[in-house]
């Protein structure tokens, strides 16, 4: 895990550990919670704020001018964002419901920007 936070800022520069906050899905599942595990490794992990913010954060993301995702380096994330849409009823009319599932990358982005979402 520490290796993923160790990188060079520019090509050719020396790699170093970036001490940044990592937002984690801290859902209890009978095991040690992820934030505790990661904190034990020296990573500044914080539980993601998720409570009743799904729709608000989706709307906030939809209101951005653009979201740039490199399809070559992040193909699954690119596909998730490209394929996510509101549900439709039997007649094909759009509903105000965003289906859950197949959205792990979107959830990660939502958790990372939650402070901005809450600020408006």
N, C-alpha and C positions, 0 to 999 in steps of 0.2 A: 504494500500500500504506500509506503513512504517513497518508493521508486516513482510512483505516478505523480508525486508532488515535487520531484527533483528533475529539473530541466533547465536548459539555457534559455535566456530571454531572446537571444539572437543567434543565428547560425555561426559557429566558430567560437562562441563564448563558452566559458566554463559553466557546467551545470551546477546548480545549487538547490537546496531545499527551500521551497516557497511555503512559508508559514502562513497559510490562509485558512479561513473557516471552510469546513466541508459540511454541507447540509445532508443529513442522513434520514432515511425512513426508519423511525425508531419504534415501529410497531412491535409490541411484545408478542413473542411467539413461544414462550416457555424456555427460551435460551437467554443467554446474556444479551441485553439490548445492544444494538449496533453502536450507538454513540459511546457507551461505556467501553466496549471492546476497542474502538478506535482511539478513544482518549487514552487507554492503557498503552497504546503504541506511540503516544506523543502527538497525535493529530488533534487539531482543534475542531472536533466534531460537535455539531449542534443538532438537536432533533428538528426536523422540518416542521414548520407550522402548516397544518393541513386542515384543521377543523373548519368545516363549512365554508371553505374558501375556494372550492373547485370551480364553481361557475364564475365567481368574481375574477379569479386568476385567468381562466380561459378567455373571458371578455377583455381583460387587460391585454393579454397577448394578441388577441385578434385586433385590438386597436393600435398596435404598433405599425409604423410606416412599413417596415420590412423586418423579416427574420432571415438571417443568412446562415445557411447550413451547406457545408461542402459535401455534395453527394458521393464523392470519391472516398473521402476520409471518414464520413459518418453516414453510410448508406441506410442503416436501420432508422436512425433519427430523421433523416431526410424523408424516408418513406412514411414514418409515423405522422410527421407534420403535414405531408402532402395528402395523406389519405383520411385524416380526421375530419369529420363533418357532423353536423347535427343529425338527429334521427328524423325519419319521415314516417308519416302515418300510411295507412293502406292506400289512400288516394294519391300518395306522393307529395303531399303538402309537408313543409318543414315544421318540425316541432321544436320547442325550446328546451330540448334535452340533448345533452352530449353523452353518448354511450361510454360506459367505463370499459376498460380493457384495451390491450394493445397500445398502451400509452406510457410506457416506462420512461422513455426519454423526455416526453412532454412533461410528465410529472417532475422529473429532475430539474427541468428548466423552470417550471412553476415554483418549486421549492426555493430555487436559487434567487428568484426575483421577488419573493413574497414581501420583503420589506418595501420594495418599490410599489407593489400592488397595493399594500395597505396605506402608503402615503398618497396614492392616487396619481 
